[in-house]
Amino acid sequence: MSVISLLNVNVINNPAKFLDKYQFEITFECLEALSKDLEFKLTYVGSATSSEHDQELDSLLVGPIPVGVNKFIFEADPPNLSRIPSSEILGVTVLLLTCSYDSREFVRVGYYMSNEYDSEELNKEPPNKVQVDRIVRNVLAEKPRVTRFAIKWDSEDSAPPEFPPEQPEADLVPDDEELYGAEEVAAEEAEIAGEGEVDPDAMDEDVEMAGADEAAGENLKDDDEISNDGSEDLEAESDGSEDEEDDEEDESMDVSAEHQLHDESMQVGGSSAAGPSHTGA
């Protein structure tokens, strides 16, 4: 548990000119007496691509710390322009407020901050040379990023664990390496031993199945012969019936032809007899 709890940080002069001092009203709570002072630092991030341009604007030692809620004003100077790349003076950057105890950082508050000119004309068409006196900074104080770290305070009991706790009972448990794969090896050995043994009941079943297969084969052979003989008789009978039908058709054709000729002769005879009677009348 942290002995110091940061309760609130208020940016007093915001927005402000770029060259104005920074002012923060910091409120924190101390839960027990501390033997050393707290150290607050304010850092300006001069470049988003390299930490070489970071500037520590100011640092402040606060102590002795009474138990309870405490409040103070932290002021810091503006950054040095000569240490900031000219192309990164304008735009968005980061401001870091940190607090440490005995050189051990336990809380960090980060703010986004924008630097821009105080007129729309200069923002639309910035001059080649930066006009610092026209730059206004605006700290986004409503959305800070707070990060806390567990540290050792005065007592050893407050120190965070650096190593996992000792577990002497774990030494009594056998290593997993000895048991790893033991079940698989036993299963493989049982399978190999099972392949070498012969079950007499299984052999009797195989003999019975083989006899049944042979008997079934003979029955199938007899059935094929019977079916083949029957098919030959059916074909012979069908051929004979077809011949008889053809003969009957030929006889019927002859009879019908005779009747047709007889009818035609009757018609011719009738017409010849009727003709004279009709003319004689």
C-alpha positions in Angstrom: 0.0 0.0 0.0 1.2 3.5 -0.9 2.0 5.8 2.0 1.4 8.9 -0.1 -1.8 9.3 -2.2 -2.1 12.0 -4.8 -5.6 13.5 -4.4 -5.7 16.3 -6.9 -3.6 18.5 -9.3 -4.9 21.8 -10.5 -3.3 23.8 -13.3 -3.7 27.4 -12.1 -2.6 29.6 -15.0 -4.1 27.8 -18.0 -4.1 28.8 -20.8 -1.1 31.1 -20.6 1.7 32.6 -22.7 4.5 30.2 -23.7 7.1 32.0 -21.6 5.0 32.3 -18.5 5.8 30.2 -15.4 3.9 27.0 -14.7 1.8 26.8 -11.6 0.3 23.6 -10.1 -1.8 23.3 -6.9 -1.0 19.8 -5.6 -3.1 18.0 -2.9 -1.9 14.8 -1.4 -2.5 12.6 1.7 0.2 11.1 4.0 -0.9 8.0 5.9 2.2 7.7 8.2 5.3 9.7 9.2 8.1 9.6 6.7 11.8 10.1 7.4 12.7 11.7 4.1 11.2 14.4 1.8 9.1 14.1 -1.3 10.6 15.3 -4.6 8.4 16.7 -7.3 9.6 17.3 -10.8 8.1 18.9 -13.9 9.5 17.7 -17.3 8.8 19.3 -20.7 9.0 16.8 -23.7 10.6 18.8 -26.5 10.4 16.2 -29.3 8.2 13.3 -30.1 11.1 11.4 -31.8 13.9 11.7 -29.2 14.2 12.0 -25.5 17.4 14.1 -25.9 15.2 17.2 -26.1 13.4 16.6 -22.8 13.9 19.4 -20.2 13.5 19.2 -16.5 11.8 22.6 -15.9 12.1 22.4 -12.1 12.2 20.2 -9.0 11.0 20.7 -5.5 11.6 18.9 -2.2 8.7 18.9 0.2 9.2 17.9 3.8 8.9 17.0 6.6 5.5 15.6 5.7 2.9 15.6 8.4 0.3 12.8 8.5 -2.9 13.9 6.9 -3.9 16.0 3.9 -1.4 18.5 2.5 -1.5 21.1 -0.2 1.1 23.4 -1.8 1.8 25.4 -5.0 4.5 24.1 -7.4 6.0 26.7 -9.8 8.3 26.0 -12.7 10.1 28.0 -15.3 9.2 27.7 -19.0 11.4 25.5 -21.3 14.5 26.8 -23.0 13.7 27.4 -26.7 17.3 26.8 -27.8 16.9 23.1 -26.7 13.7 22.5 -28.7 13.8 21.8 -32.5 12.3 24.8 -34.3 10.0 22.5 -36.3 8.5 21.1 -33.0 7.9 24.3 -31.0 4.4 24.6 -32.4 2.0 21.7 -32.1 1.1 19.1 -29.5 3.6 18.0 -26.8 3.6 16.4 -23.4 4.1 17.7 -19.8 5.1 15.3 -17.1 4.7 15.8 -13.3 6.4 13.1 -11.2 6.8 12.5 -7.5 9.5 10.4 -5.9 10.5 9.2 -2.4 14.1 8.4 -1.7 14.8 8.6 -5.5 12.0 6.0 -6.1 9.2 7.3 -8.4 5.8 6.3 -7.2 3.4 8.5 -9.2 3.5 10.2 -12.6 0.9 12.5 -14.1 1.0 13.2 -17.9 -0.7 16.1 -19.7 -1.1 16.8 -23.4 -0.3 20.4 -24.2 -0.8 22.4 -27.4 1.3 25.4 -28.5 -0.2 27.7 -31.2 -0.3 31.3 -32.2 -2.9 33.6 -30.7 -4.4 34.6 -34.1 -5.9 32.5 -36.9 -3.9 34.4 -39.5 -0.6 33.2 -38.0 -1.8 29.7 -37.5 -2.9 29.5 -41.2 0.3 31.1 -42.5 3.0 30.7 -39.8 6.0 33.0 -40.3 9.4 31.5 -41.1 10.8 32.6 -37.8 8.9 31.5 -34.7 7.4 34.5 -32.8 7.6 33.2 -29.3 5.8 36.1 -27.7 2.7 35.3 -29.8 2.6 31.6 -28.8 -0.1 30.5 -26.3 0.1 27.1 -24.5 -3.0 25.2 -23.4 -2.6 22.2 -21.0 -5.3 19.6 -21.4 -5.8 19.5 -17.6 -9.2 17.7 -17.8 -7.8 14.4 -19.0 -4.5 13.6 -17.2 -2.8 10.2 -17.5 -2.0 9.0 -14.0 0.5 6.1 -13.5 1.3 4.7 -10.0 4.2 2.4 -9.0 4.7 0.3 -5.9 7.9 1.2 -4.1 9.6 0.6 -0.7 9.0 3.3 1.8 10.6 3.4 5.3 9.8 -0.1 6.5 10.9 -3.4 4.9 7.3 -4.6 5.1 6.2 -2.0 2.6 8.6 -3.2 0.0 6.9 -4.8 -3.0 7.9 -8.5 -3.6 10.8 -8.8 -6.0 10.7 -12.6 -6.2 7.9 -15.2 -5.9 7.4 -16.6 -2.4 9.2 -19.8 -1.4 7.3 -23.0 -1.7 9.1 -25.8 0.2 6.3 -28.3 -0.3 6.8 -28.0 -4.1 10.1 -29.9 -3.7 8.3 -32.9 -2.4 6.3 -33.3 -5.6 8.0 -35.5 -8.3 9.1 -33.7 -11.4 6.8 -33.6 -14.3 9.6 -34.8 -16.6 9.5 -38.2 -15.0 5.8 -38.6 -15.5 5.6 -36.9 -18.8 4.8 -39.5 -21.5 4.6 -42.4 -19.0 1.0 -43.1 -19.8 1.7 -43.1 -23.6 4.6 -45.5 -23.3 2.5 -47.9 -21.2 -0.3 -47.8 -23.8 2.1 -48.5 -26.6 3.7 -51.5 -24.8 0.3 -53.0 -24.0 -0.7 -52.6 -27.7 2.5 -54.4 -28.9 2.0 -57.2 -26.4 -1.6 -57.6 -27.5 -0.6 -58.0 -31.1 1.7 -61.1 -30.3 -1.0 -63.0 -28.4 -3.6 -65.3 -30.2 -7.1 -65.8 -28.9 -8.3 -69.4 -29.4 -11.9 -68.3 -29.5 -11.1 -65.9 -32.2 -9.4 -68.7 -34.2 -12.6 -70.9 -33.9 -14.7 -68.0 -35.1 -12.4 -67.5 -38.1 -12.6 -71.2 -39.0 -16.4 -71.2 -38.7 -16.5 -68.0 -40.8 -14.2 -69.6 -43.5 -16.5 -72.8 -43.7 -19.5 -70.6 -44.0 -17.9 -68.6 -46.8 -17.0 -71.9 -48.7 -20.6 -73.2 -48.3 -22.0 -69.9 -49.5 -19.7 -70.0 -52.5 -21.0 -73.5 -53.5 -24.6 -72.5 -53.1 -24.0 -69.4 -55.2 -22.4 -71.6 -57.9 -25.4 -74.0 -58.0 -27.8 -71.0 -58.2 -25.9 -69.6 -61.1 -26.1 -72.9 -63.0 -29.8 -73.2 -62.4 -30.4 -69.6 -63.4 -28.3 -70.1 -66.6 -30.2 -73.3 -67.6 -33.5 -71.6 -66.9 -32.5 -68.7 -69.1 -31.6 -71.0 -72.0 -35.0 -72.8 -71.8 -36.8 -69.5 -71.7 -35.0 -68.2 -74.7 -35.7 -71.4 -76.7 -39.4 -71.3 -75.8 -39.5 -67.6 -76.7 -37.9 -68.3 -80.1 -40.4 -71.1 -80.8 -43.3 -69.0 -79.8 -42.1 -66.2 -82.0 -41.9 -68.6 -85.0 -45.4 -69.9 -84.4 -46.7 -66.3 -84.2 -45.0 -65.5 -87.5 -46.6 -68.5 -89.2 -50.0 -67.6 -87.9 -49.5 -64.0 -89.1 -48.6 -65.4 -92.6 -51.7 -67.6 -92.7 -54.0 -64.8 -91.6 -52.4 -62.6 -94.3 -53.2 -65.3 -96.9 -56.8 -65.7 -95.8 -57.4 -62.0 -95.8 -56.0 -61.7 -99.3 -58.3 -64.4 -100.6 -61.3 -62.7 -99.0 -60.2 -59.4 -100.5 -59.9 -60.9 -104.0 -63.3 -62.6 -103.6 -64.9 -59.3 -102.6 -63.4 -57.5 -105.5 -64.6 -60.2 -107.9 -68.1 -59.9 -106.5 -68.1 -56.2 -106.9 -67.0 -56.4 -110.5 -69.6 -59.0 -111.3 -72.3 -57.0 -109.6 -71.5 -53.9 -111.5 -71.6 -55.7 -114.9 -75.0 -57.2 -114.2 -76.5 -53.9 -113.0 -75.3 -51.8 -115.9 -77.5 -53.4 -118.7 -80.6 -53.5 -116.6 -80.2 -49.8 -115.9 -79.6 -48.9 -119.6 -82.4 -51.3 -120.7 -84.9 -49.4 -118.6 
